[in-house]
Amino acid sequence: MSIMGHIAAIRFGLGLRHGDAPPADPLAWLRAQIDHPGAPPEGPSLAEALALRGDDFAARRPRDPVGDPQQTRRALAQLIRAETLGHVRRRLTGEQPFRERLVDFWMNHFTVSRRSGSLTPLIGSYERGAIRPHVTGRFADMAVAVARHPAMLIYLDNAGSIGPSSANGRRSRRGLNENLAREMLELHTMSPAGGYTQGDVQELAKILTGWSFASGGEPYDFQFRAASHEPGDKHLLGRRFGPGEAEGEKAIRFLAEHPATWRHLAVKLARHFVADSPPPEAVRALETVLRDSKGDLAATSHALIALPQAWDPPLSKFRPPIDYVIAAGRALGVPDAQASQLINGFNTLSQPLWRPEQPIGWPDIAADWAAPEALMRRVDWAYTFAGRAGRGVDAAEAVETALGPLARAETVTEMRRAGSMRDALTLLLGSPEFMHR
């Protein structure tokens, strides 16, 4: 059973932490993480983050600044640093690595990015409020929570979207923004395979006009601005939706429970956890559960870990940089206090935390991460990291923790022959099997 325990920890988790034994009952270990979430992580509330963001904007006014710009900037930097370090520490030492993987999967599915700098202080609250509570709940509930969160409303420019025939639209030069509607259809729910048209994008954008947030005072949260909402009926994929905030939520739930959405989500889950080219039978199994359960993500996660293709063959998925760096930190037993080393590793290996280039998120196949130059950077980083984090680490224990029976004989032999502990750990972290999950 030891090999299955290592597969569970690597394929579904973040790799074992130095000194930990693989789970004796891998399926029970995974099921417990689905059914019994731990205490939610603490962090600044959305209201605190929005208030600080507003203070920063006020302090930067060119003509009439309010407050101390330097003090506000320092407070903002401290918040962001605390959020990023907290994110890494949960994955470095947390007791529910499979659940963290699910959080990261859905964060990537519903991407927001630090490239839109003004939303950076909100990303931690976005994860805690819109994603994490729903990873084993209903997909439709997550989709609604995401669409209402200020981070998404800022990232895809919906906060200022104004219906042309609304009260604000008639007296303003600003108008409709289609970004959130387009990505909701293309990336978040149906995908282009669902057969929507540009007309559907425009109608959904009208449905979502007025979905904004309060940034200048209480309640510092989602706000429906009726004066910016496009009046009248809209028609999305042949279905009529009336005016008002409730109709917007109804439209999102309609899309979230569309048959094309189940297929799209099944493919993405199978690609992430099983194989770059997902086995059709694995996709069908996940799609069936999503359809029959109306998007119950707990049931879907249980179906995922029951897929035989998710266990055999092992180590068939290439670890993207963040997963690779976190696994290295766990394998060498890096303490929480050194979490910043891992953040630097994300940057070095070209996957900076919360900074995907496009709304589609980070790619999920080996071809996008395993080019020769990228592999050389990994080995260089592994050598540097082994020198800094590997002091006092026993190489034999590290390979047993990290790979156990999945380690190739060649890797173990060369580690034993290495001239130093640093070289031995570099061989471990640079081995093909450690780069896969």
N, C-alpha and C positions, 0 to 999 in steps of 0.2 A: 504493500500500500504506500510505501515511501515515495515511489515515483509519482503516484497520483497526487500525493500531497504537494510535491514540488510543482507539478503541472498546474494544480489549482492555484498555488501562490503566485506563479509566474504568468499564466495565461489570463487569469481573472483578477489577480491582485497586482501588487507593485513589487513583487519579489520578497522573499523572507528577510527579516532583519537579523543582523549578525547575532548568533547565539540562539536564535529561535529554532524550534523543531517544526518540521512540516506538520500540518494538521493530520491527526490520525484518521479522521473521517472527513475527507475533503468536501463531499456534498453537504454534509451537515454543517460544516464550517461556512460554506457559501450560503446555504439556506438561512442560517441564523442572521447573516448580514442583510439579507433581503427582508426578513420578517421582523427583526428586532433592531431598528436603528438606534444608535447610541445617542447620547445627549447632543443637541444641536450646538455647533460651534458658536462661540461668542464673538462679537465684533461691533463696530460702530453701526448704529441704526441707519436706515435710509434717511430719516429726518436729520440726523447729525451730519451725514455726508453731504446732503443737499444744502444744509445751512452753511457748512464750511465752504462748499463750492460757491454759493451765493456771496459769502463774505469775500472770497478771493476775487470774484468779478467786480464787486463794489470797490475793493481796494485798488484795483487796476484801472479804474475809470480815468481816462486821460485828463479830463477837465475838472472833475469833482470827485476825487477819490474819498472813500469812506473807510476809516480804520487804518491800521498799520500794515502796509503791503508785505514787509519782510516777516512780521510776526505771523500773518495769515499764511504766507507761503511756507513758513517752517511748519506750521500746524498741518497744512495739507500734505507736505512731504512726510511728516511723521505718521499720518493716517495711512498713506499709501504704503509706506514701509511696513507698518504693522500688519496691514492686510496681506501683502505679499509674503512676508515671513510666516504669518499664520497659515497661509495656504500651504506652503512647503512643509512646515512642521507637522501638519495633520497627515500629510502623505509620508513623511519620513518616519514617524513613530506611532501613527494611529493604529487602532486595533481593528478597523474595518476597511482594509484596503480595497476589497471588491466594491464596496459602496462608494468609496472615493473614485474608483474607476468609472462607475456609473455617473457620478456627478460630473466628472470631466468629459465623459462622452456627450452628455446632454448640454453641458456648457458649450462644447464645440458645435453641436447641432444648432443651438440657438446662439450663435456667435455674437458677442460684442467685443470691441477692440480698443486698446489703449491708443491706437492710431488716431482715434477721435479723443484728443486729450482731455476735453472738458468732462468726459464721463468716467475718467480713470478712478476718481474717489468713490464711484458708485458700484464698481464691479464686485467688490466683496459682498455688499448688501444684495446685489443682484443674484449672486450664487446662493446666499443664505435665504433669500426671500422668494425668488421665482423658480429656482432650479432644485435645490436640495430637498425642500419639503415634498416634492412631487416625483422623485426618481423611482419610487415604488408606489406611486399613486396613479391617477388617471392622466393620460397624455393630454387630453383636452384641457384639464385643469392647469397643467404646466403651460400649455400654449397661451391660455388666457392670462396667466400670471406674467409670462414673458412680455406679452403685448402691452400690458398695463405698466410695466416697470419703467421708470424714467431712463434707465441706462439704454434700453432698447429704443425708447421713443426719441432719445437724443441720437443714438448711433445711426438709425435709419430715418432720421429727419422728419418724424411724424409729429413731433411736438409743435411745430409751426405750420403744419398742413392745414389749409383753410379751404373750405368749400366755396367754389366760385359764386354760388347763389346764396351763401349764408350772409348774415348781417355784417360780419367782418369782411367777407369777400367782396361785398358790393362797395365798400368804402376803402378797400386796401388794394394795393398792387400785388400783394402776396397771394399765392394760390395753392393749388393742389400739389402735394408731393406724393409720388407713387412708390417710393423706395420700400417702405415697410410692406405695403400690399404686394409688391412684386416678390420680395424675398419670402414673405409668408407663403405665397403660392409655390414658388420655385424651390425653396430650400427647406422651409419649416414643415410644410404639409405635403401637398400632392406631388410635387415635382412636375417637370414638363410632360412626363408620361401621362399625367392626369387629363391632358387635353384642354387646359384653360386657354383663353385668348387674351390679347391685349385689352379688349373690352372688359374682360373680367378683372384685370388688374386695375383699370380705371374705376370700375364700380366698387371694388373692395376699398380702394383709396378713398372714395367718397364716403363709404360706410364708416371708415376710421377717422374721418375729419373730426376735430375737436378732442381727440384722444391726446392729452398733453399732461402736464404736471405743474404743481405749484412750486416755484423756486424762490420766490421772494418773501415767503412767510408761511405760517401754518396753513395747511397741515403738512407741508413738505412731502408731498406724495402725488399719486395719480390724481388728475383733475380732468373732468369732462367739461369742455368749453362749448356750451350750447351755441354761443354766438358765432363760432367758427365751423359748426357742423353743417354739412350740406343737407338742406331740407328735401323732403320728398322720398319716394320709393327708389330703390336701386335693385338691379337684377344681377345676381351672381350665379353663374353656372346654371341658369334657368330658374333659379329660385328667387322669390321676391323678399326683400328686406326693407322694413320701414325706417323712418328716422329715429334717432335717439341712441343713447349709450347701450341700452340693453340689446338692441339689434346688432350692434357691433360684436358683442360677446356671442350672440347667437350665430353670427357669421363665422367667427373663429371656431366655435365648437362644430359647426357644420363641416368646415374644412378639415378639422382635426380628426373627424370620424368618417372621412371619405374613404372608400375602398382603395383609391390610389395612394392615400397616405399610409395605410397599413403596409402596402407593398414597399413603398419608399423607406419606411422605418425598418422593415424586416431586412432589406438589403443592407442598409447602413449598419445595423447591429451585427449582422453576420460578417460583414466585411471587417468590422472593428475587432470582433472577438474570435473569429474563426479563420478567415482566409481572405487574401486580397481579391481573389475571384471566388465569391461565396458559392459553396455547393448549392445547387437548386433545391435539394431536399431540405437543407437547413433553412433556406429563405422561406420555403413553403410552410415549414413547421412554425416559424415565428409569425409569419403573416396570418396563419390560421388562428393562433392564440390571440393576436391583436384584434382580429376581426370578431372572433367569438366572445371575447371579453370586453369589447368596446374600448380597447386601449388601456387595459389594466397592465401597468408596467411591472408590478410585482409578479403577476402570472407570466408575463413575457420573460422576465429575468429567470424565473424558475425553469421555463422552457429552454432558455438559452443554455443554462448549465447542464441540462439534461441531454443536449445534442451530442451524439457520439462524435460528430465531426469537430466539436470544440475541444476534444481531448486527444484525438488521434488523427493526424500525427501531431506531436508536441513541437514547440519551437518553430512554428511555421509562419509566424507573424513577426515582422521586423519592428523593433521598438523605436518609435520616434524619439527625438532628443530628450524631451522632458521625462518620458517614461524611463529612458535609459539612465539619465542622470539620477533620478529618484531611486531606481533600483541599485545603482552603484552606491549611493549614500546609505541605503539600507543594508547592503551586503557588507559594507565596511563599518557599520555601526556608528555612523556620524551622529553626534548629539544635536539636539535642537539648537544649541547655541551657535552651531556652525552652519545653520541653514542658508546663510547668505552665500556660502561657497556654491551651493547648488543653483541658486539664482544666476550667479555668474556663469555657471556651466550651461544653463539654458541659452544665455546670450551667445556664448562662444560657439555653440553648436547650432545657432540660427533658428531657435524656436523660443524667442523671448516670451516670458509669461504674459498671457492676456493680450498678445499683440499680433494676431493673424492679419495677413495682408488684405483679405477680402471677406465679405459676409459668409462665404461658403465655409470658412473656418480652415483649420489645418488639414492637410491631406492625410490619408489613412492607408496608403499603400507604400511598399518598399521602394518603388521606383523614384518616389519623390524625396527619399531620405538617404538612399544607399549609393549615391554616386561616389566614384573613387576619391574625389577631393573631400567629400563629407566624411568618408570612412577614415581618411588620414587625420582629419581634425579630431575625430573621436579618439583615435589612438594617442594623439598628442595630448588631448585633454586627460585621458586616462592616466598617462604617465605623470602629469602634473598633479592630478587629484590623488593618485596613489602615494605620491611623495608627501602630500599635505595631510591626507586623511587616514593613511594606512599605518601610521606609527602605532606600534603595539598590537597590530592585528596579525593573527596567525593565518598564513596563506592557506594551509590545509583546512582550517575551520571556515575560512571565507568561501572557498570553493564548495565545501559541503553545504554551507548555508545557501549560497547563491544558486547552485545547480544540482547538488546531490548526484543521483545516478544519471542525470542528463548531461553531466560533464563528459566530454570526449576523452578518451584515453590519452590522445596526443596533448591535449591541454594540461591534464594533470601531470604528465611526464615532463613537459617543458617547464611547468611551474616548479617542479622539484629540482630541475637543473639550473634554475635561474640563479644569477650571481648575487642577488639581493632580494629582500622582501618587497621592495618597491617594484623591481622587475617582475617578480612573481605575480603581484597583484595587477600590474599592467597587463600581463598575459591573460589573466582572468577576465578583466574588464574589456580587453580588446579581442577576446575570443568570439568566433561566430555565434556560438551557442548563447553567450551572455547578451549579445546584441539582439537576440530573438526572444519571443515569448509565445 
